[in-house]
Amino acid sequence: MIIVPIKENESIDKALKKFKKKFERTGVVRELRRRQTFEKPSVTRRQQVIHARYIDLMKRSNTL
């Protein structure tokens, strides 16, 4: 359960923005979308390897 403390005289828009940010951080929507379709473990590992290569390439290009 997400609890958003609201200060006195704080607008509803600001409180809603805080709620949305906390909800985004929990990763509920991301997990829901991931579970909607089945993905083979080999495909998941392949995507992780490709992402790791990309991150490594970006780190190397920034240090040059």
Distance bins in CASP14 RR format, pairs under 12 A and 6 or more apart:
PFRMAT RR
TARGET T0000
AUTHOR 0000-0000-0000
RMODE 2
METHOD distances of the structure
MODEL  1
1 19 0 0 0 0 0 1 0 0 0 0 0
1 22 0 0 0 0 0 1 0 0 0 0 0
1 23 0 0 0 0 0 1 0 0 0 0 0
1 26 0 0 0 0 0 1 0 0 0 0 0
1 28 0 0 0 0 0 1 0 0 0 0 0
2 15 0 0 0 0 0 1 0 0 0 0 0
2 16 0 0 0 0 0 1 0 0 0 0 0
2 18 0 0 0 0 1 0 0 0 0 0 0
2 19 1 0 0 1 0 0 0 0 0 0 0
2 20 0 0 0 0 1 0 0 0 0 0 0
2 21 0 0 0 0 0 1 0 0 0 0 0
2 22 1 0 1 0 0 0 0 0 0 0 0
2 23 1 0 0 1 0 0 0 0 0 0 0
2 24 0 0 0 0 0 1 0 0 0 0 0
2 25 0 0 0 0 1 0 0 0 0 0 0
2 26 1 0 0 1 0 0 0 0 0 0 0
2 27 0 0 0 0 0 1 0 0 0 0 0
2 28 0 0 0 0 1 0 0 0 0 0 0
3 15 0 0 0 0 0 1 0 0 0 0 0
3 18 0 0 0 0 0 1 0 0 0 0 0
3 19 0 0 0 0 1 0 0 0 0 0 0
3 22 0 0 0 0 1 0 0 0 0 0 0
3 23 0 0 0 0 0 1 0 0 0 0 0
4 10 0 0 0 0 1 0 0 0 0 0 0
4 12 0 0 0 0 0 1 0 0 0 0 0
4 14 0 0 0 0 1 0 0 0 0 0 0
4 15 1 0 1 0 0 0 0 0 0 0 0
4 16 0 0 0 0 1 0 0 0 0 0 0
4 17 0 0 0 0 1 0 0 0 0 0 0
4 18 1 0 1 0 0 0 0 0 0 0 0
4 19 1 0 1 0 0 0 0 0 0 0 0
4 20 0 0 0 0 1 0 0 0 0 0 0
4 21 0 0 0 0 1 0 0 0 0 0 0
4 22 1 0 0 1 0 0 0 0 0 0 0
4 23 0 0 0 0 1 0 0 0 0 0 0
5 14 0 0 0 0 0 1 0 0 0 0 0
5 15 0 0 0 0 1 0 0 0 0 0 0
5 18 0 0 0 0 1 0 0 0 0 0 0
5 19 0 0 0 0 0 1 0 0 0 0 0
5 22 0 0 0 0 0 1 0 0 0 0 0
6 12 0 0 0 0 1 0 0 0 0 0 0
6 13 0 0 0 0 0 1 0 0 0 0 0
6 14 0 0 0 0 1 0 0 0 0 0 0
6 15 1 0 1 0 0 0 0 0 0 0 0
6 16 0 0 0 0 0 1 0 0 0 0 0
6 17 0 0 0 0 0 1 0 0 0 0 0
6 18 0 0 0 0 1 0 0 0 0 0 0
6 19 0 0 0 0 1 0 0 0 0 0 0
7 14 0 0 0 0 1 0 0 0 0 0 0
7 15 0 0 0 0 1 0 0 0 0 0 0
7 18 0 0 0 0 0 1 0 0 0 0 0
8 15 0 0 0 0 0 1 0 0 0 0 0
9 15 0 0 0 0 0 1 0 0 0 0 0
10 16 0 0 0 0 0 1 0 0 0 0 0
10 17 0 0 0 0 0 1 0 0 0 0 0
10 18 0 0 0 0 1 0 0 0 0 0 0
11 17 0 0 0 0 1 0 0 0 0 0 0
11 18 0 0 0 0 0 1 0 0 0 0 0
12 18 0 0 0 0 0 1 0 0 0 0 0
12 19 0 0 0 0 0 1 0 0 0 0 0
13 19 0 0 0 0 0 1 0 0 0 0 0
13 20 0 0 0 0 0 1 0 0 0 0 0
14 20 0 0 0 0 0 1 0 0 0 0 0
14 21 0 0 0 0 0 1 0 0 0 0 0
15 21 0 0 0 0 0 1 0 0 0 0 0
15 22 0 0 0 0 0 1 0 0 0 0 0
16 22 0 0 0 0 0 1 0 0 0 0 0
16 23 0 0 0 0 0 1 0 0 0 0 0
17 23 0 0 0 0 0 1 0 0 0 0 0
17 24 0 0 0 0 0 1 0 0 0 0 0
18 24 0 0 0 0 0 1 0 0 0 0 0
18 25 0 0 0 0 0 1 0 0 0 0 0
19 25 0 0 0 0 0 1 0 0 0 0 0
19 26 0 0 0 0 0 1 0 0 0 0 0
20 26 0 0 0 0 0 1 0 0 0 0 0
20 28 0 0 0 0 0 1 0 0 0 0 0
20 29 0 0 0 0 0 1 0 0 0 0 0
21 27 0 0 0 0 0 1 0 0 0 0 0
22 28 0 0 0 0 0 1 0 0 0 0 0
23 29 1 0 0 1 0 0 0 0 0 0 0
23 30 0 0 0 0 0 1 0 0 0 0 0
23 32 0 0 0 0 0 1 0 0 0 0 0
24 30 0 0 0 0 1 0 0 0 0 0 0
26 32 0 0 0 0 0 1 0 0 0 0 0
27 33 0 0 0 0 1 0 0 0 0 0 0
27 34 0 0 0 0 1 0 0 0 0 0 0
27 35 0 0 0 0 0 1 0 0 0 0 0
28 34 0 0 0 0 0 1 0 0 0 0 0
28 35 0 0 0 0 0 1 0 0 0 0 0
29 35 0 0 0 0 0 1 0 0 0 0 0
29 36 0 0 0 0 0 1 0 0 0 0 0
30 36 0 0 0 0 0 1 0 0 0 0 0
33 39 0 0 0 0 0 1 0 0 0 0 0
34 44 0 0 0 0 1 0 0 0 0 0 0
34 47 0 0 0 0 0 1 0 0 0 0 0
37 43 0 0 0 0 0 1 0 0 0 0 0
37 44 0 0 0 0 0 1 0 0 0 0 0
38 44 0 0 0 0 0 1 0 0 0 0 0
39 45 0 0 0 0 0 1 0 0 0 0 0
39 46 0 0 0 0 0 1 0 0 0 0 0
39 47 0 0 0 0 1 0 0 0 0 0 0
39 48 0 0 0 0 0 1 0 0 0 0 0
40 46 0 0 0 0 1 0 0 0 0 0 0
40 47 0 0 0 0 0 1 0 0 0 0 0
41 47 0 0 0 0 0 1 0 0 0 0 0
41 48 0 0 0 0 0 1 0 0 0 0 0
42 48 0 0 0 0 0 1 0 0 0 0 0
42 49 0 0 0 0 0 1 0 0 0 0 0
43 49 0 0 0 0 0 1 0 0 0 0 0
43 50 0 0 0 0 0 1 0 0 0 0 0
44 50 0 0 0 0 0 1 0 0 0 0 0
44 51 0 0 0 0 0 1 0 0 0 0 0
45 51 0 0 0 0 0 1 0 0 0 0 0
45 52 0 0 0 0 0 1 0 0 0 0 0
46 52 0 0 0 0 0 1 0 0 0 0 0
46 53 0 0 0 0 0 1 0 0 0 0 0
47 53 0 0 0 0 0 1 0 0 0 0 0
47 54 0 0 0 0 0 1 0 0 0 0 0
48 54 0 0 0 0 0 1 0 0 0 0 0
48 55 0 0 0 0 0 1 0 0 0 0 0
49 55 0 0 0 0 0 1 0 0 0 0 0
49 56 0 0 0 0 0 1 0 0 0 0 0
50 56 0 0 0 0 0 1 0 0 0 0 0
50 57 0 0 0 0 0 1 0 0 0 0 0
51 57 0 0 0 0 0 1 0 0 0 0 0
51 58 0 0 0 0 0 1 0 0 0 0 0
52 58 0 0 0 0 0 1 0 0 0 0 0
52 59 0 0 0 0 0 1 0 0 0 0 0
53 59 0 0 0 0 0 1 0 0 0 0 0
53 60 0 0 0 0 0 1 0 0 0 0 0
54 60 0 0 0 0 0 1 0 0 0 0 0
54 61 0 0 0 0 0 1 0 0 0 0 0
55 61 0 0 0 0 0 1 0 0 0 0 0
55 62 0 0 0 0 0 1 0 0 0 0 0
56 62 0 0 0 0 0 1 0 0 0 0 0
56 63 0 0 0 0 0 1 0 0 0 0 0
57 63 0 0 0 0 0 1 0 0 0 0 0
57 64 0 0 0 0 0 1 0 0 0 0 0
58 64 0 0 0 0 0 1 0 0 0 0 0
END
